[in-house]
């Protein structure tokens, strides 16, 4: 890719683009959904617009023919991928502030994620390789998760949504568990050991990578807790159905 043909920043393009997608979802795509569900569904749509493209772009940006590392300088393309994700998280953060201001967990998650992306992109301009591997791991499940979330939202009043939700749950849970519960922790451990040895101290202050590790470790832990609760709920539902059949 010719670097001179790349823009220096995508924020002026992608931020209004995600705003437009959100408004399209809220005002057109989900206009017939109940007021309670429309904001969440609109958030899912911009997440779909971000997730798989971000995972693909991030993967391509760290697969270029050079030797990447946890302390490597960011390439121009990697910075643009970070801009793309920064735009999405800013728009989704506004969504939570407007519609769910008491949802401290998600607001805190988005603020922490933005802190990592913005400091990597604009403060130190190093370390994008590690951050973008984590982005791939985070967003590779996006399509399944958002489809599952939308089906879950309508499963009580749409038989087709209930069927889709039931069909998607086990494979989605398994996929999410492997990515967030196995691959994610292994990579975070490798990343943490690199920084702990001081091999990035010449390009970034120690307080910054410690902050990154705190954010990433917390996010992984919350993800594992979330998927564990979903597995438990699924097993309870399956057990209850089996008990009901035995009583008949």
Secondary structure, 3 states (H helix, E strand, C coil): CCHHHCCCCCHHHHHHHHHHHHHHHHHHHCCCCCHHHHHHHHHHHHHHHHHHHHHHHHHHHCCCCCCCCCCCECCHHHHHHHHHHHHHHHHHHHHHHHHCCCCHHHHHHHHHHHHHHHHHHHHHCECHHHHHHHHHHHHCCHHHHHHHHHHHHHCCCCHHHHHHHHHHHHHHHHHHHHHHHHHHHHHHHHHHHHHHCCCCCCCCCHHHHHHHHHHHHHHHHHHHHHHHHHHHHHHHHHHHHHHHHHHC
